[in-house]
């Protein structure tokens, strides 16, 4: 009987223990479900917020593209207008340059024609002057030549008279010696009958004869 009571008591206690454990697990599971629902709600809110931001960003990108396209179009239009204006100005300058070149070419042609005419005139004048100068030079040369001949004849006459009037200088005396020519030649001071005349340290003048000896010249 005691054993039965003890067994019964144990069963009751076990039932209470398992009942408490089941309640705790249910409570824990409920808490997890509630937390999951809460996380899901937060995730949904975050997703909605992210989608809103993505939509807003998409709209901003679309607007930026639209603005950029409009800006590029306006800039392209301005650049095209500027390029056309510059092309027009360049064309105008080219036309002006061509006109100036044509006018300058005409002026240069006239200058060349005038220069050719002046050169021709100057050449004719120079030719006439050269012919006249040649004629004058020829006449002057003949006159100078005639004067030179007269002057030469006069000089020859004066020289002849002077030579006759002067007393003839006596011929130099020669003195042959046995002195050999010095190893170091003396100073050359003149020439006698085609031979070099040397002057010795004491003033004596001599030349070297065919024997290799000194022949002194005594004036």
PELIN-V326539 format. One line per field, one symbol per residue. ss: DSSP state (H for helix, E for strand, - for the rest). phi: phi as a letter, one per 40 degrees, with the letter a starting at -180 (. if undefined). burial: b if it has 24 or more other ideal C-beta (glycine too) atoms within 12 Angstrom, else e. Layout:
ss: ???
phi: ???
burial: ???
This chain:
ss: -HHHHHHHHHHHHHHHHHHHHHHHHHHHHHHHHHHHHHHHHHHHHHHHHHHHHHHHHHHHHHHHHHHHHHHHHHHHHHHHHHHHHHHHHHHHHHHHHHHHHHHHHHHHHHHHHHHHHHHHHHHHHHHHHHHHHHHHHHHHHHHHHHHHHHHHHHHHHHHHHHHHH-------EEEEEEEE------EEEEEE--EEEEE-----EEEE----EEEEEE-
phi: .ccccccccccccccccccccccccccccccccccccccccccccccccccccccccccccccccccccccccccccccccccccccccccccccccccccccccccccccccccccccccccccccccccccccccccccccccccccccccccccccccccccccccccccbbcbccccccbdcccbiabfgbcbbbccbgcbabccccgbcbcbbc
burial: eeeeeeeeeeeeeeeeeeeeeeeeeeeeeeeeeeeeeeeeeeeeeeeeeeeeeeeeeeeeeeeeeeeeeeeeeeeeeeeeeeeeeeeeeeeeeeeeeeeeeeeeeeeeeeeeeeeeeeeeeeeeeeeeeeeeeeeeeeeeeeeeeeeeeeeeeeeeeeeeeeeeeeeeeeeeeeeeeeeeeeeeeeeeeeeeeeeebbeeeeeebbbbeeeeebbbbee
